[in-house]
Amino acid sequence: MHYGLLESTPPGKWVPDVFAGFSRRTLPLGEDNEGPITATLVRHDEAVGIPLLYIHGWSDYFYNTELAKAAKARGYQLYALELRKYGRSLRPKQTPGYIEDLAEYDAEIDAAFQILASAHPNTSPSIIAHSTGGLTAALWADRHPGQFGGLVLNAPWLELQGNTWLRGFANTIADPIWRSAPERKLLLPKFDYFYQSLSNNAYGEWVLHPLWHPRYSFDIHGGWLAAVLAGHAQVHDGLDIDTPVLVMTSADSYFATKYSARMQVTDTVIDVHATAQRAIRLGNQVMIHKIPNALHDVYASAKAVRDQAFDATFAWLDYFRR
């Protein structure tokens, strides 16, 4: 795998991706104070079928080619959107993952949908989104009724659950910090448990790009945390997503101060039970599906577990789409 940062593709052109059988295309988004900003759309070239847009989570990127192959086997073509300053979209001197309003991601989601509409006329894409990407996708879906065919949220981060120290910090300190200096880095404890559960350099089986999915994740800045908190508040107040929503999580969460084998069969990032309670505020057609022994990224769990998640996902999409 290529372990550096990538350059933008020629305008409007698809080029071979870092994964064989996939291609990528840069989506220009203008400039900010760090220079030109772009997003990236990755396409599974070996598939044809109903378009399915995948959106990654925090400190992450698209690497799960097994999800794309599972989609192909069931008549879907997976596209993966990498948001600005993440993964294939990250450029030198940019602050990884930084944004001050989750609604700014409308630009790249809308751009991706335009490309999908051209490639798949008269077919509404469905969306799969993970963790913070799940929060972003839910808020986008609430603002864009009637534009997509179904929403699958993979362990969406819908509130500051499971981390009481972070919730207290956010409520008492982060707000005044981000208002005066939103790009200031927050000195928070960092843990690598999720990385250890995923990476083939530890206890997982996935080859992870060290810049796109670093061991201890990206630094957290006050403005980014404020954007997430604002998104959580919107979910708390209730959304009105007008298409069916499937929320998939592990059956259990586990939080500890050192690595444990339990972290290979539980969610170590969010409280899945609190997530299920909050998820019912997303709309009127919400299904909660808990997968025993799943990780925070349900689709990156052990093979038998992720295969179960794939089957459940596409059975659900088929039921509401066909």
Salt bridges, closest charged atoms under 4 A:
ASP17 OD1 - ARG88 NE 2.77
ASP32 OD2 - LYS85 NZ 2.67
GLU34 OE1 - LYS85 NZ 2.69
ASP45 OD1 - ARG43 NE 2.58
GLU46 OE1 - HIS44 NE2 3.96
ASP60 OD1 - HIS213 ND1 2.93
GLU66 OE1 - ARG306 NE 2.75
GLU82 OE2 - ARG88 NH1 2.30
GLU104 OE1 - ARG84 NH1 3.60
ASP106 OD1 - ARG143 NH2 2.60
GLU108 OE1 - ARG84 NH2 2.55
ASP110 OD1 - HIS144 NE2 3.46
GLU159 OE1 - ARG278 NH2 2.83
ASP175 OD2 - ARG179 NE 3.09
ASP192 OD2 - ARG215 NE 2.68
GLU205 OE1 - ARG306 NH2 3.00
ASP219 OD2 - LYS185 NZ 3.23
ASP219 OD1 - LYS190 NZ 2.55
ASP237 OD1 - HIS236 ND1 3.48
ASP252 OD1 - HIS273 NE2 3.89
ASP267 OD2 - HIS296 ND1 2.87
ASP307 OD2 - LYS303 NZ 3.09
ASP311 OD1 - ARG74 NH2 2.28
ASP318 OD1 - ARG322 NE 2.79
